[in-house]
C-alpha cells in the first residue's frame, strides 16, 4: 500500500510505502533522508507498482519509495522524575484553572483572602 504522510512543520505531504495496513489519521514513523521522522497519514491508495511509480514521478518522489517503519506509540512514563518540569507546571496550572471554573470563583463576587498580608 502507498501512503501520503504529512510531517510536523511541513506543508507538503510525502509519499511512502508499507506492507502493513494503516488508517487515515494514524501517526507513523517513516524512514526519511533526515532519519526516522513522525508523520500523520492523510491519504492512502492500493495499486500495482507501475501506477505507483507514475504517481511517485508526478509527486517528484524518489523511486523506490521510502518505507513506513511502524505505527507511533507514545513513550510510557514510569516515574514523575522522567516528566520535564515545564509539563508538571502546565498540569498544575490546568488543574487550578479547572477547579476555579468548577467552583465558579469570580474575584468580583467572592473576594480572595490574602494569605500573607503586608505588615
Beta strands, then each sheet from edge to edge (+ up, - down):
strand 1: 2-7
strand 2: 14-17
strand 3: 27-32
strand 4: 35-45
strand 5: 68-71
sheet 1: 2+ 1- 4+ 3- 5+
end
